[in-house]
């Protein structure tokens, strides 16, 4: 176990001022990829023949705890654990339990997790006990054959069982669906009805140009502006002011009683309100999902075992380079992805 009251991260320091970027945006949301490994190979996220990181390059759970705690001390209020698939990381529940101390102290408002659902049935109760109250689970189709094709290695019943287990454990479930023109464009209403029947929220996501995946994103790209326009012809969509700290914009689908979100990095740039940064499993801090600029925090914490002033200085320097927005574009003239790294490395 780690992260107890004697840890260096819990010792008060003078550096407790909020992290604010050059555009006046306070950084209150940290997404941490605890592993680049996954038991699926989703066509929009990974190549099928992925080469994963050597274990010695990946942050230890104690190092993740130390960096996350440094961000919390500097004003982070929401922490999301991602992957890869975070629940395949050995000892992940120990990490969640340790980070839960910040919920108990009031320093952290929310500890959440994004998952493909494959391991959720095993871990849902432990996540709830550790203080997690909300999880995001990916679900791109309700057709078992199509699900196997999209995920390459996944099985739909396993994920549906995971969703049911999360709900039974008391976790609020938000379903994430990547909109794919040739796979699930005709299934969005069915997914909406499934989500509404289970009492879940649903968020639709445009495919993002990250990493070589062996697929053509141009052919799969489905603008959510078009999806929303089509839905508005059959449903009453009421804009909601609700925000969860992420990039989604929400509507209420009146006929279904469903909260439906749209994440549109391509058809509607959401950068003006960006309050988040992303820490990779290797300790690289990306100030923007759509840019390659990064800060090496792993080297800092491995060089200075107890010097939190050095960590604070590294955070200040990194946030001073946070850009105003991303450079995402999907264009047939551009053969390479906008960003070379895979989504599984950055953590979404």
C-alpha positions, -999 to +999 in steps of 0.1 A: +000+000+000+011+035-006+000+072-004-005+071+034-004+102+057+034+100+057+039+104+020+058+134+006+028+144-014+007+150+017+033+173+033+021+210+031+044+232+010+044+268-001+035+259-037-002+256-034-012+283-059-035+271-087-021+260-121-032+286-147-023+285-183-012+315-205-049+320-215-062+323-180-077+288-179-073+271-145-061+234-148-086+215-126-089+182-145-062+156-149-065+125-169-039+098-161-032+068-184-021+041-160-011+017-188-009+017-226-020-020-226-055-031-235-073-064-240-091-050-271-077-036-303-104-011-313-100-001-350-101+037-342-076+034-313-049+008-320-033-012-347-039-049-343-002-057-340+006-032-312+040-031-295+035-021-259+059-003-236+085-022-216+075-022-179+105-003-168+094+027-189+060+028-172+054+048-141+050+027-110+017+030-091+035+050-064+049+074-090+014+079-104+001+086-069+029+111-063+023+130-095-015+130-092-012+142-056+010+171-068-017+182-092-044+179-066-023+201-043-021+226-071-059+228-077-069+197-096-105+188-086-113+160-110-090+130-117-098+104-143-079+071-147-076+058-182-055+035-204-053+015-226-076-004-203-069+008-168-084-023-152-058-046-167-031-029-147-019-051-119-026-034-085-050-008-100-075-011-071-046-003-046-040+029-066-077+038-066-079+032-028-048+053-022-061+082-044-094+080-026-078+097+004-080+130-014-118+125-017-120+120+020-100+151+027-121+172+003-091+181-018-105+161-047-142+164-059-143+134-082-123+103-090-135+086-121-124+059-146-128+052-183-130+015-193-139-008-221-160-027-196-143-060-201-131-062-165-158-042-149-178-071-135-147-081-114-139-046-101-171-026-099-178-031-062-142-024-052-142+008-073-173+020-055-158+012-021-128+033-030-149+063-036-155+061-074-191+071-082-191+075-120-175+055-148-174+058-185-177+026-205-171+023-243-200+008-263-200+013-301-226-012-311-252-037-297-245-062-325-222-089-313-206-096-347-201-060-354-187-055-318-161-082-325-151-065-357-147-030-342-128-042-311-111-071-329-106-090-296-137-080-276-169-099-268-201-079-264-217-101-236-187-095-214-191-057-217-229-058-212-223-078-180-198-052-169-222-023-175-249-042-155-223-049-127-213-012-125-250-002-121-256-029-095-226-016-075-241+019-074-219+034-101-234+060-125-225+048-160-219+070-190-217+052-223-192+065-249-198+057-285-174+066-313-194+075-344-182+054-373-198+061-407-196+025-419-202+007-387-227+023-364-242+053-381-275+035-384-274+022-349-273+055-329-310+055-321-308+019-308-279+029-286-298+059-273-328+036-264-305+011-247-289+038-226-322+054-217-337+020-207-307+014-184-307+048-168-273+057-184-261+088-201-247+085-237-220+105-253-212+104-290-176+111-301-161+120-334-132+098-344-098+116-338-067+115-360-042+100-335-017+072-344-014+048-373-041+022-369-042+004-402-076+019-410-088+049-431-103+074-407-115+096-436-139+069-447-151+063-411-154+100-402-190+108-393-196+145-385-218+148-353-233+180-367-250+158-392-260+132-366-275+159-344-294+175-374-309+141-383-319+133-347-335+167-343-360+157-371-373+128-349-366+139-313-369+170-292-334+180-283-331+205-255-297+221-249-284+217-214-260+240-195-246+209-177-208+203-179-188+175-164-154+191-168-148+175-202-154+186-238-189+172-242-219+195-249-252+180-237-288+179-248-318+162-232-337+139-256-371+147-243-389+116-256-364+092-240-355+111-209-319+107-220-289+130-215-270+129-248-235+143-252-216+153-283-178+155-283-168+172-316-131+181-318-135+184-356-169+200-363-168+222-332-136+231-315-140+229-278-106+243-268-117+277-255-128+262-222-101+235-219-092+229-182-074+196-186-041+180-192-031+144-197-004+123-181+008+092-200+018+059-185+054+069-191+052+102-172+049+125-202+025+154-196+006+164-227-009+199-223-031+193-254-045+161-268-041+174-303-005+186-300+028+168-296+044+192-271+050+174-238+068+177-205+089+148-190+077+144-154+090+109-150+126+121-151+119+148-126+103+125-100+129+098-104+157+124-100+142+140-069+127+115-045+115+140-020+119+174-035+083+185-042+096+220-051+112+205-082+079+188-091+060+221-087+086+240-109+081+213-136+043+217-134+046+254-137+069+252-167+047+227-185+014+246-180+031+278-192+033+260-226-003+249-228-016+260-263-048+278-270-061+249-291-054+217-311-046+210-347-070+181-354-081+178-390-092+148-411-083+154-447-079+131-476-048+151-486-031+142-453-020+106-454-006+106-418-025+112-386-025+147-371-007+133-340+017+103-342+010+087-308-019+063-303-049+072-282-040+043-259-007+060-249-022+094-241-054+081-225-080+100-244 
